[in-house]
Amino acid sequence: MRYLLLIYTSELTDRPVPTDEQAAEYAAYDAFTRDITERGLFEAGEALRPTSTATTVRVRDGRTVTTDGPFAETKEVLGGFYLINAATLEEAIEVAARIPAATRGSIEVRPIWEFEGDAQAGASEPVGATG
């Protein structure tokens, strides 16, 4: 089953991060990503730019309305993600616990809702859905 591991941390906008701390965290992420890739779990992963670069889009009464910044202000923000393919939720949790940011933020583990059929054909029922 595929899981999205959402990485939430506080944005470090209050203080500059020392170069040695940045280098250590990048090295930890490189090692983590290499490990889950070698284990055949990795499907995708990306880091996100700060929330100050976000644009929120809403459609109201047929009009597209955009707002600079995130949808809501929170203490923790989505900073990145990994998409993995794990055999069980327990394995996904084990992987999530090893993400370096888990020690200072939180990792949300969300199963992917797989849809039957060709996505271009307009599949409407998720795999395993019951009416």
C-alpha positions in Angstrom: 0.0 0.0 0.0 1.2 3.5 -0.7 1.5 6.1 2.1 2.2 9.8 2.0 4.4 10.8 4.9 3.8 14.5 5.5 6.5 16.4 7.3 5.4 19.1 9.7 7.8 21.4 11.5 8.0 24.9 12.7 9.4 27.3 10.1 12.8 28.5 11.2 12.3 32.1 10.2 13.2 33.6 13.6 16.8 32.7 13.5 19.4 31.8 10.9 20.3 28.1 10.9 24.1 27.6 11.4 25.8 26.0 8.4 27.0 23.0 10.4 23.4 22.2 11.6 22.1 22.5 8.0 24.9 20.2 6.7 24.1 17.6 9.4 20.4 17.6 8.6 21.0 17.4 4.8 23.3 14.5 5.4 20.7 12.8 7.6 18.1 13.2 4.9 20.4 11.9 2.2 21.1 8.8 4.3 17.5 8.3 5.1 16.4 8.7 1.4 19.2 6.4 0.2 18.1 3.7 2.7 14.4 3.7 1.8 15.3 3.7 -1.9 17.6 0.7 -1.4 14.8 -1.1 0.5 12.4 -0.4 -2.5 10.0 1.8 -0.5 10.7 5.2 -2.0 8.4 6.4 -4.8 8.8 10.2 -4.4 9.8 13.0 -2.1 10.2 16.7 -2.1 11.0 19.6 0.2 8.7 22.6 0.0 9.7 26.3 0.0 8.5 28.4 3.0 4.8 29.2 3.5 5.6 32.8 2.6 5.9 31.7 -1.0 2.5 29.9 -1.0 -0.6 31.0 -2.9 -4.0 29.7 -1.7 -6.6 29.2 -4.5 -10.4 29.1 -3.9 -13.3 29.1 -6.4 -16.3 31.0 -5.2 -19.4 31.7 -7.3 -17.4 30.7 -10.4 -14.6 33.2 -9.6 -11.0 32.1 -8.9 -9.8 33.9 -5.8 -6.1 33.8 -4.8 -4.5 34.8 -1.5 -0.8 35.1 -0.8 0.4 32.7 1.9 -0.9 29.5 3.4 -4.5 28.5 3.9 -4.2 28.8 7.7 -1.7 30.0 10.1 -0.5 27.2 12.4 2.5 26.6 14.6 3.7 23.7 12.4 3.7 23.9 8.6 4.0 21.3 5.9 7.7 21.3 4.9 7.9 18.3 2.6 6.8 14.8 2.0 7.8 11.2 1.1 5.6 8.9 -0.9 6.4 5.3 -0.1 5.1 1.9 -0.8 5.0 -0.2 2.4 3.6 -3.6 3.1 1.8 -2.5 6.3 0.9 0.6 8.3 3.4 -0.5 10.9 6.2 -0.5 8.3 5.1 3.0 7.2 5.2 4.2 10.8 8.7 2.7 11.2 9.8 4.6 8.1 8.1 7.8 9.3 9.8 7.6 12.7 13.2 7.7 11.0 12.6 10.9 9.1 15.0 13.4 10.6 12.3 16.1 11.3 10.4 13.6 13.4 12.6 14.6 16.4 11.5 18.3 16.3 8.2 18.2 14.4 5.6 15.6 13.4 5.1 13.2 10.6 1.5 12.5 9.4 1.1 9.0 7.8 -1.7 9.0 5.3 -2.7 6.0 3.2 -3.2 6.8 -0.5 -6.7 6.1 -1.8 -6.1 4.0 -4.9 -8.8 4.1 -7.6 -9.6 1.2 -9.9 -9.2 1.5 -13.6 -7.5 4.0 -15.8 -7.4 7.5 -14.2 -7.9 9.0 -17.6 -11.1 7.0 -18.1 -12.6 8.7 -15.1 -12.6 6.0 -12.4 -15.0 6.8 -9.7 -14.6 4.1 -7.0 -11.6 3.8 -4.7 -10.2 0.4 -4.4 -11.7 -1.3 -1.4 -14.6 1.2 -1.1 -17.9 0.0 0.2 -21.2 1.6 -0.7 
